[in-house]
Structures are given as C-alpha cells and as structure tokens.
Amino acid sequence: MSATPNSNDDEGIDHDRNVETDVGEGGGKGENAISATKVGDSWSTRIWKKCKKFYAANSFLILVMCAILLALAYPPLGAKYLAPQITATWIAVVFIFVLAGLGLKTEELGKAFSNVRFNAVVQVFNFGVVSSIVFGASRFLVSVGALAKALGDGMVICSSVPMTINMVLVLTKSSGGDEASAVFNAAFGNLVGVFLTPLLILGYLGVSGEVALGNVFYKLGLRVVLPIAVGQILQKFSMTVVNFVKKYKPYFKSGQQYSLIFIIYTVFCRTFQNGSEAKAGDIFLMIALQFALLCLFMVTAWYLMKLLFRDQPKMRVMGLYGCTHKTVAMGVPLINAIYEKDPNIGLYTLPLLIWHPMQLVIGSALAPRLNAWTIREVERLGGNGKPDDAGLDSSTPSEMESGSIGDRTRSD
C-alpha cells in the first residue's frame, strides 16, 4: 500500500518566494506570513500523517466497506459488465493461490512430529470444535426465525475455514508465544484447509440445487489446488521467481489485497442485484453473535490450553490465536468457488468479513498483556524471562489482515 508523497521541496520553494515578496512589501507583513505559513504547514502535515497512519492500520477494512458501498450503488457493474465469471472467479482467485503456494513453507510441516499432541489440539479445535458449535447455534437461531438462513449458513462457512497465517504469526510473536508452532500450524492448517474446508461446508450445509458436488471439486482443483501446486513448484525449483517476488514483495502484497477486494466487490454486486431475504436487523444480530462466539471460543481455548499445557506458557499463547482465527484470504476465494452462482453468496461471505477484523482488534488489545504474562510465567518456571523477539514485530494491522496467506517467500 502506498500513499501519494507530498512534494515538500516544491512547496518549500513556493513558500520562500511568497515570503520574499511579502518581506519586500513590508517587514511586519512578511513576519506574519512566515508564521502563518509554518503554522499552516505544521497543521496540514499532522493531519496528513494521521490520515495515512489510520489508513495504513485499517486499509483492508476501509477498502471492504468501500467495495460494499460501491456494489450497493450500482450492482450491474460488478455483477455483469466487469465479467466476474472470468476476472473474479478465475484470474483473481488463481493469482491469490499462486502467491499462496509461493508463500507456504511446507518444509515446516516436518516439525509436526516434534509436538503432535499440541498441533492436533489446535487443528481439531480450529476446524472441528468451532465449526460444530457454530453449526448448532446457527441452526437453532434459523429454526426459531431469529436469523436469516443465508446468514446462518455464512456463519457455518466462516467457522469452517482455516486460521490466518500472518495474523497468527504476528500476534503470537508480539504476545511472546511460540513462533515455531505458529508457523507450522498456520502452514499446515491452510494446506489441509484447501481440502477439509469444502468437505466441512458441504457436510454441514449439504448439496443444494445451486451446488453440483462434482463440479465444485473440479473447480477447486483448477482454481485452488493447481495454483498452490504451481506456487510450491516455483518456490522449490525457481529461485529467479522467488527472488523476483521478494524484490517486489510490497507490490505483490498490494496486488493480492486488491484482488481479494475485487472478489468481495463482485460478490456483493451479485447479491445486491439478485436481492436478499436478510434484513438490517438480521445483520446486526449476526455481528453481535460473531463477537460473542469469538469471545467464547477464545476463553474456552485459553482454559483448554491451561488444562493440557499448564507449564508451557508460550504454547498456550499460540494456542489461543491458532484455535480461534479464521482467514479471509483463503475463505473468500473458496466461498466464491463453491457458491459462485448462488444469489446469497454475499451473505455467505459477510460473517467471515465480520470475524476477521474482530479477531485482529481483540488480539491486538491482548498482545501486550499476554506478553507481560508470558515473561512472568517463563521466569516463574525458571526460564530467562524473555520470550523470543517478543513484541518486536513491525507488521502493520493492514499487513496482518490482507496478507493472511501467500506473503512470505522462502528466503524470508
């Protein structure tokens, strides 16, 4: 992400010319002009820097909101005229997953045997416990008429996707958690999720008239599995490509983010054009439910980690994030591939778009407290009291959000 730089040098030249003119006309007037110019520059610069900082911290959420509003303003553009059946469901998705393949560190999967019990608990909780509880809660609310079925289905879909990569890594590191476990579980979860997530979604929700099972797995193979495989092959055998991606990494990360935003835009264009059964009240209820469920799962995961890994504070911190986080970078393209012709696809996507920033906000608030707690626990258990590189990560919240997968090259 980049912002248009201020041309301070040119402005400074113009200001000097104005000041010289004013001084020539009268000393007092020139001094006032100099003072006013400095105050004006200082005020405008501060505002500009604050705006850039705010956008850098919240760019993904801002872009999602803009995309939804643009889709609402004129749905046919993204639903028809931009050829979403080619640009969104093929080009953008394939681009995202090729980068995912380049970024997934499958060599980390060999570390699974060093802590099978912990890794199994994290993956089973993330895929199994979260999805089964959300499925039960959503079915109850739909059955009593408290929630629109499409939003309830979207909550189940959200609960079935794997954890984020970057966000889990960054929050684990800044909280003093076990970074090696975060790397493994994030890579493993996303790799398994390519196959497991569609099975969970279709297992919970069934195969409707809009979903042909054989066609779904055929499309997933072409749009998801094959691009990831291509990315992995390039990562292993083409250092030219790896170095090129590393050299222009900010541009590829921006490209990945904007591809994801474009998919979201076309998804909501189709939803708005076809209409929806959900009302505003249903959406606000779903937001409240997502927040309550996320808090419930984080509390449950924390105490489960305490029960099973009492004297491993770093593992407990990683488990807190790994058990509960969900990726929008893999989730949205998967939803698009499975339900591309379903008129409710926007409502299927919305719960994930709500869950994702919530986990970032809550995790960022907890990170300094968890870091201090981890240091105390390590000292109490006889360690050196300094979790590895705790709190030293420089990634921005925006990078954590949009770079869930595919933004790490092998040489990082």
N, C-alpha and C positions, 0 to 999 in steps of 0.2 A: 504494500500500500504506500502510496506516495502522495505528497501534497505539493501544490504549485509553490515554488520558493518565492520569497519576497525579493524583489530586486532592490536591495537596500543600497547598493552602490549608486545606482542611478538616482534613487530618491535623495540620497545624500548630496549629490551634485546639484540637483534642482533646489534643494533647500538652501545650499550655500549661495546660489545665485540670488534667491529671493532675499536672503539676509543681507547680502552685499547691497542690493538695491535699496532696501529699507534703511540701512545704515547711511547710505549716501543721501537719502532724503531727510533723515533726522535721527540723531543718536538715540533719543528715548524710544522712538518708534521701532528702531532696529533691535534694541534690547528686548522690548516686549515681543517682537516677532520671534526672536531666538528662543525665549522662554516658552512661548505658545507652541512653537514647533517641537521642542523637546518633550513637552507635556503630551502633545498630540501623538508623537511617535511612541512614547512610552505606553500610553493608554491603548493605542491600536495594536501595538506589538504584544502586549499582555493578553488582550482579547483573542488575538490570532493564535497565540501559543496555547491558550486554554482550549480553544475550539479544536486545534489539531490534537491536543492531548486527549480530549474527550472522544474525538472520532477514532483515534488510534486504539483506545481502550474498549470502544463499543462499536467498531465498524461493522462487524458481522450482523449484530442485532439491528443497527440502523439500516443497513442495506436490505435485510429481510423485510423490515417494516415498509421501506420504500417500494420494494418489489410487490408486496401485497397490495399497497395502496394504488400503485400503477396498474396492477391487474384488475383491481376493482373499477378504476376509472374507464378502462376500455378493454374488456376481456378478449375481443376478437383478435387483437394484435398478437398476443402470445398463444392464443388457442388455435389460430389458423394461419395468419399471414407470415409468422416467423417460422413456419414449418416445424413445429415442435416434435413431430414424429421422427424427424431427422436430426435437427440441431440439438434438441434437449435429450431425447431418449437414446440417441446413438453417439453423436460427436462429443457432447459434454460428458456423458457417462463414461465412455471409453477413455477420454482424456484423464478424468479423475482416477480411474482404476489403473491406468498405466503408471501414473505417478505413485499410486498406492503400492504397486508392485516394485517400483524402484526404491521406495522408502522402507518397505517391510524388511526387517532384519531377521530373516529366517534362521541365521546361524545362532540367534539367541534361543531358539527352540530346544537346542541341545541341553540347556540349563534346566529343563523341566525335571530331569531325574535328580537334581540336587535338592529339590523341595517339593516332591509330588503332592504331599498332603496339603500344603498351603495353597499351591496353584489350583488343585482340584476344588478346594473350598471356594476360592474366588470365582472360578469359572461357573461352578454349579449354582452359586448364589446369583451371579450376574445374569445368567441365561435362564436358569430353572426357577429359583425362588421368586425373583422379581416378576417374571412373566406369569407364573401361576397365580400369585396373589393379585396382580393387576387384572388378570383374566376373570377371576372370581368376583372382584369388586365391580368391574365394569359390567359383567353380565347381570349382577344384581341391580345395579342402577338403571340399566337399559330395561330390564324386565318390569320394574316398578314405574317406568316412564319418567324417571328423573333426568335421563341423559339421552341425547340422540344416538341412535345405533352407530352411525358413521364415526362419531367422536369416540364412542366406546371401543369400536374396532381400532381406531387410531391409537388409543391408549395401549391396547394389546400389542399392536405393531411396534410402538415405541419401546415397550418393555422387552421385546424380543431381539433387538439389535445389540451388537457387542459394545464394549466400552470404547471410549475415545483413546487415542494414542498420545498426542501431545499434551492434552489437558491432564491426563492421569500422570504422565511423566513430570510435568512442571509442578503440579500441586504436590505430588509425592516428594519431590526434591525440596521444594520450599517449605514443606512441613517436617522435614527431617526423616522421611520414610526411606524404605529400602528401594533404591533406584533400580537395581538389577532385577528385582522381582517385578517392578512396574514395567520395565522394558519387555521382559518375557511375556507377562500376562496380556499386555496390550497387543503385542505382535501375534501371540497365539490366539487371543480372542477374536481379532479381526480376521485372521486366516480361517479359523473354524466358522466364524460367523457368516462367511460367504455361502457356506453350505447349510449350516444349522439354522440361521435366521429364517430363510424361506420355509424350512420344514416346520419350525415352530409356528410361524404365522399361519400357514395353511392348515397345520394341525389344530390350532385353536379356533380359527375362523372358518375352516372348511373351504371347499372349492365352489365358488358361486358361478352364476352364468357368465359373469364378466371375466372369469379366470379359467383358462384351459391349462390343466396341470402340466401336460407335456410341453406345451408352448412356453410356459413360464420357465421351466428348467432349460429349455433350448435357448431362450433369450438371455437367461442368467449366464449360461455357458459362454455365449458370444460376447455379451456386454460386460461381464464381471470377471469370470474365471479366466478367460483367454487374455484380456488385457493385463490382469495381475500376473499371469504366467509370462507374458511378454516382458513386463517390467522386471520380473525376477531374472529372466534370462539376460536382459540388458545389464542388470546390476552385477551379475556374476561374470559375464564374458565381454563386456564392452566398457572399459574404463574411460574411453572417449566420451561416451554418453553420460556416464556418472560424473565425470569432471565438468562437462558442459552444464548439466543440471545444477551441480554445486556452484558453478561460477555465476549462473543466472538464477540462483535459488529464489530471491525475492520476487522475480517476475513469474516464475512457475507457481509460487505460492499464491500470488495475486490471481494468476490465471485459474488456479484450482478454486479459489474462493468465488470468483466471478462466474465460473461455470456452475458452481453449486447454487449461487443466487439466481442464475438464469433458469435452472431447473425448477427452483421454487416458484419463480415468476410464472413460468408456463403452466405449472401445476395449478396455481391459484386462478390463472386465466381460464382454464378449463372448468374449474369448479364454479367460478362466478358466472360463466356463460351458461352452464347447464342448470344452475340453481341448486339449492341445498335444503334439506329438512331441518338443519340445525338453526337455532335462534341465538340471539346475543346472550341470553341467559344461560343457554347450554355451554357456550364457550367460556363464560366467566366461571361457571361451576367446574368445568374441566380444568381450568387454570388452578383453582383452589384445590382440586383433587390431586393434581400433579404435584403441587407443593407439599401437600400433606403426605402423599405417598413417598416422595423423595426423602422427607424428614424421617418418616417411619423406617424406611429401608436403611438410612444412614445410622440411626440409633440402633436398629437391630444388628446391622453388620458390625458396629463398634463393639457391642457386648458379646457377639458371637466370636469375634477376634480375641476379646479378652478371655473368654472361656477356653478357647482352643490354643491360643498362643500367648499366654499370660506374660511370660518373661521375654517376649520379642517385640518391643515397642515399635521398632521400625517396620516390622511386618504388619503390625496392627494398623499403622497409619496408611500403608499402601493398600491394605485390605479394605479400609473404609472407602477409599476412592474407587478401587477396582471393582468392588461388589456392586456399586450403585451407578456408575457413569454410563452414559449412552452416547454413541457417536452420531452426529448429524451428517458427517461427510460420507459415511458408508450407508447410513439409514435412508437418506432421501433418494439416492440413486436406486437402491434396492426396491423401495416402495414404488418408484417410477417404473421400474422394470416389471414388477409383478402386476401393478394395477393401472397401467398406462391408459386403458380405455374406460376405466371406471369413473363415472361423473363425480364421485365423492373423494377423489384422490387428494384434494387439498385438505379435506377434513381428516384423512388418514395421516397426513403429514404434520398437521398443526400440533398435536400433543408432543411430538419429538422436538419441534421448534420451541416449545414452551419449556420442556425438560432441560434442554441443552444449556440455555443461559442461566437457568436456576442453579444447576449444579456448579457452574462457574462462580456465581455470586456467593453461594454458601461455602464452597471450597476455599475461595479467596479470603473470606472472613475467618474461617477456621485455621488457615495455614499458620499464621504467627503463633497462635495459641498452641497448636499441635507441635510446632517446632520447639517451643519452650518446654512443653510437657515431655517430648522425646528426649531432650537434653537431660532433664531431671531424672527420667527413668533410666537412661544409659548410665548416668553417674551412680544411681542407686544400685544398679546391677553390676557395678564395678568396671564400666567402660570408661572411655576417655572424656565422655560428656559432650562430644562434638559429632553430631550426625554428619555424614559425608556431604560436603558442599551445601549444607542446609541453608536455605534462604538466599542462595547466590544466583539463582536463575534469572536471566534477563528477558525472557519471553514476555510479550505483552498479552493481555487478555484476548485481544483480537487474534493473535497467532495461535493461542490455545484453542480458540473456537473454530476457526476456519481450517486449521491445519491438523484436524483430527487424524488424518491418515495421509501418508504419501509425502511428507515434507522433510524426511530425513534421508540423506543419501548414505551410501555405505561408508564413505570416508569421513562422516561427521565425527 
